[in-house]
């Protein structure tokens, strides 16, 4: 077992819910791989945190895609007149 995972196992062994938490960590290897899980464990331990929820959160943040790509819009599709909120017009259409 890699060193960071072994240290995390020892830390969790002292808590009441350590076994169920420890089960979640290796399960994350199926989706994220061993190197990513080991790095997440090392990061959590360096921050003096030993919780499977923190490790899963670290892994999720690494998986999170970056911001969406900006799509350039042609001038033909740009609005010429900005929409206006006109409640009176809405009321007029509603009463018809």
C-alpha positions as CSV (number, residue, x, y, z in Angstrom):
1,X,0.0,0.0,0.0
2,X,1.4,3.5,-0.9
3,X,2.7,5.5,2.0
4,X,0.1,8.2,2.0
5,X,-2.7,5.6,2.0
6,X,-1.1,3.7,4.8
7,X,-0.7,6.9,6.9
8,X,-4.4,7.7,6.3
9,X,-5.4,4.2,7.3
10,X,-3.6,4.5,10.6
11,X,-5.1,7.9,11.3
12,X,-8.6,6.6,10.5
13,X,-8.1,3.5,12.6
14,X,-8.4,5.6,15.7
15,X,-11.8,7.0,15.0
16,X,-15.2,5.4,15.5
17,X,-16.2,5.4,11.8
18,X,-12.7,4.8,10.5
19,X,-13.5,1.5,8.8
20,X,-16.4,2.9,6.7
21,X,-14.4,5.9,5.8
22,X,-11.4,3.8,4.8
23,X,-13.7,1.8,2.4
24,X,-14.6,5.0,0.5
25,X,-11.0,5.9,-0.2
26,X,-9.9,2.8,-2.2
27,X,-13.3,2.8,-3.9
28,X,-12.3,6.2,-5.4
29,X,-9.4,4.4,-7.1
30,X,-11.8,2.9,-9.6
31,X,-12.7,6.3,-11.0
32,X,-9.7,8.4,-10.3
33,X,-6.8,6.0,-10.2
34,X,-4.2,5.2,-7.6
35,X,-1.9,8.2,-8.2
36,X,-4.7,10.7,-7.8
37,X,-6.0,9.1,-4.6
38,X,-2.6,8.9,-3.2
39,X,-1.9,12.5,-4.0
40,X,-5.3,13.5,-2.4
41,X,-4.4,11.5,0.8
42,X,-1.0,13.2,0.9
43,X,-2.6,16.7,0.5
44,X,-5.2,16.0,3.2
45,X,-2.5,14.7,5.6
46,X,-0.3,17.7,4.9
47,X,-3.3,19.9,6.0
48,X,-3.7,17.7,9.1
49,X,-7.1,16.5,8.0
50,X,-8.0,12.8,8.0
51,X,-11.4,12.3,6.5
52,X,-12.7,10.4,3.5
53,X,-15.0,13.3,2.7
54,X,-12.1,15.7,2.4
55,X,-10.2,13.3,0.2
56,X,-13.2,12.8,-2.1
57,X,-13.7,16.5,-2.2
58,X,-10.1,17.0,-3.3
59,X,-10.5,14.4,-6.0
60,X,-13.8,16.0,-7.2
61,X,-12.1,19.4,-7.5
62,X,-9.3,17.9,-9.6
63,X,-11.9,16.3,-11.8
64,X,-14.0,19.5,-12.2
65,X,-13.6,20.9,-15.7
66,X,-12.4,24.4,-16.2
67,X,-14.6,27.2,-17.3
68,X,-16.5,26.8,-20.5
69,X,-15.0,28.0,-23.7
70,X,-16.0,31.4,-24.9
71,X,-18.0,31.3,-28.2
72,X,-17.5,34.1,-30.5
73,X,-20.8,35.5,-31.8
74,X,-21.1,37.0,-35.3
75,X,-22.3,40.6,-35.6
76,X,-25.4,39.4,-37.4
77,X,-26.6,37.6,-34.3
78,X,-26.0,40.4,-31.8
79,X,-29.0,42.3,-30.4
80,X,-29.5,45.7,-31.9
81,X,-32.0,46.7,-29.2
82,X,-31.7,45.6,-25.7
83,X,-34.8,44.0,-24.2
84,X,-36.8,46.2,-21.9
85,X,-39.0,45.1,-19.0
86,X,-42.4,46.6,-19.9
87,X,-45.0,45.5,-17.3
88,X,-47.7,47.8,-18.8
89,X,-47.3,45.9,-22.1
90,X,-47.6,42.6,-20.3
91,X,-50.7,43.7,-18.4
92,X,-52.2,44.9,-21.7
93,X,-51.6,41.5,-23.3
94,X,-52.9,39.7,-20.3
95,X,-56.2,41.6,-20.3
96,X,-56.9,40.9,-24.0
